[in-house]
Amino acid sequence: MDGQQVVVATDGGVDLNPELINQLGIVIVPRRIQVGGRVYEISRKALARDVEARVGAGARGVLSPPQLDDFLITYRECGRGGAAVVSVHPPNALDPSARLARVAKNLVTPAINLQVFEANTLGAGVGFMAQAAAQAALGDSTLDQITILLSRLQSTVQTLFLTKDLKGLPTTAASTGLEGLKKGLLGSTYLLSVDRSSGAFKVEQEGSTIRLAKSAQLFNEITGPCNAWIAYRGMEGQARQMQQELSRLPQLQIENVQMGRATLLTSSYFPGDFVQLLIYPAQAELERMRRWARSLAKWR
């Protein structure tokens, strides 16, 4: 429905900057995380970084499945003002949020114009998707236009996970380890481990193993202006190696590279040490995609 306000929602398992959440009006569906013997709620009142400040940056937590009632309450509150809702979540093969969001959609629809978007990435990748959707909503994009934009971003956002071995992979009740990553992140994500004897990277994707002399070979197909975010836990040396290699690849047209320790939330998906590299469109390129989404929506 043209002219209808769009609200962007995501769950408390997504890492986002608190200032951006407030600035863009992103709605947070509450979620809980257990650290040691205590359970903390992650919501608009106490975001992930607030919890991490209390328990310490090096803490490891276990994310609990979100509650269906939390989705229902959130969606109904958004719908009272007549707004449409786009709800952005990690892949169902690795996290139950998207599945529960769809169940909630069936319970509140057709009273609320609601779309659930399942991003094929984790951590900062899902946060970027939610941020891009909220920026488009503030720019008066319709729900249809935002859905088109997110689908386009799905094919341009690149995520890479580097682990010391393949034992430190995400697990869920539905799938475990490499199987889960292939089901949930197939197509836009690379999983790497390091061959201890040769030092070469081993890439696991779509049922095959590829050996690469340098991680830079992974980025040959990426074009256009982009930014990069590198998060790590226990593998700072490998993270800095990635940063150096990215700076030597002029075809990537990287405008900004940031690096930091992985958050409590991202770490909760990986029991072992890891590096996550996220490559995503720069602001000018993102604006071009927004214009393209608006044009395409007119013909649908």
SULCOR-V751927 format. One record per run of one state. SS is the DSSP state (helix for helix, strand for strand, loop for the rest). FROM is the first residue (numbers start at 1). TO is the last residue. If there is no record, write none. Layout:
[[SS & FROM & TO] [SS & FROM & TO]]
This chain:
[[loop & 1 & 5] [strand & 6 & 11] [loop & 12 & 17] [helix & 18 & 24] [loop & 25 & 26] [strand & 27 & 29] [loop & 30 & 30] [strand & 31 & 35] [loop & 36 & 37] [strand & 38 & 42] [loop & 43 & 47] [helix & 48 & 55] [loop & 56 & 61] [strand & 62 & 63] [loop & 64 & 67] [helix & 68 & 80] [loop & 81 & 83] [strand & 84 & 89] [loop & 90 & 96] [helix & 97 & 108] [loop & 109 & 113] [strand & 114 & 118] [loop & 119 & 123] [helix & 124 & 138] [loop & 139 & 142] [helix & 143 & 154] [loop & 155 & 157] [strand & 158 & 163] [loop & 164 & 170] [strand & 171 & 171] [loop & 172 & 175] [strand & 176 & 176] [helix & 177 & 185] [loop & 186 & 188] [strand & 189 & 194] [loop & 195 & 200] [strand & 201 & 205] [loop & 206 & 207] [strand & 208 & 212] [loop & 213 & 214] [helix & 215 & 219] [loop & 220 & 225] [strand & 226 & 233] [loop & 234 & 235] [helix & 236 & 247] [loop & 248 & 249] [helix & 250 & 252] [loop & 253 & 253] [strand & 254 & 261] [loop & 262 & 263] [helix & 264 & 269] [loop & 270 & 273] [strand & 274 & 281] [loop & 282 & 282] [helix & 283 & 298] [loop & 299 & 300]]
